[in-house]
Every structure is written in C-alpha cells, then in structure tokens.
Amino acid sequence: MIIATITSKNGIKIRLTDERWKHIVLMHPNLTDKQRKVLSTVKNPDYILRGSGDEKLAVLEISKNHYLVVVYKETTKDGFIITAYESSDPKWLFKKETIWSKHL
C-alpha cells in the first residue's frame, strides 16, 4: 500500500510504501515520528548524492555534522524510497559524488 507520493528534484513521482516505512522504523526507530521529514527530504534536500548502482541519496542537514539520508530510486516514470537513516559521519557521506546541491 502506498502511504505517500512526493515529487523529486527531477520532477519524478516518488512513492513511500507501507512495507518500506515499516522497514525504516524497524531498522531506525529514531525515525518513527519523522515520516514527514523523510518525505520532505526527497522533495527539498540540501544535497543529492550518487548511491550504489542507480540509487540516489537525498540528504538534509539537521545540524552541524548530523544528516538525514533518504535512499531512493528513480526511473523515467516514477520511483520509490528504499530506506532512510541519520548519519553523523560527513567524511563517509560526502565521499560520494554530489549530483545536486542547493548551495551551488
């Protein structure tokens, strides 16, 4: 079941399913009450990084060296959220290629 659909920076509709949300909160219980923030991170990130394969990472800086990362995939027609987590390791995170930044 689709919980929500938002639009990525590329204009692609990205869906969050019930199954994926359950996975996210099971693996990262600190995100239980942050569903809106996860969705808004894909819609309005601070950065988009290249992930593994064709995955993208939408990144929102929560505070200095503390980030919300949402992993998602896009096709030409639509896409979906895979997972989300918080990271306090900018050295690891920003070793990845930056595809887009609101700071440029």
Secondary structure, 3 states (H helix, E strand, C coil): CEEEEEECCCCCEEEEEHHHHHHHHHHCHHHCCCHHHHHHHHHCCCEEEECCCCEEEEEEEEECCEEEEEEEEECCCEEEEEEEEEECCHHHHCCCCEEEECCC
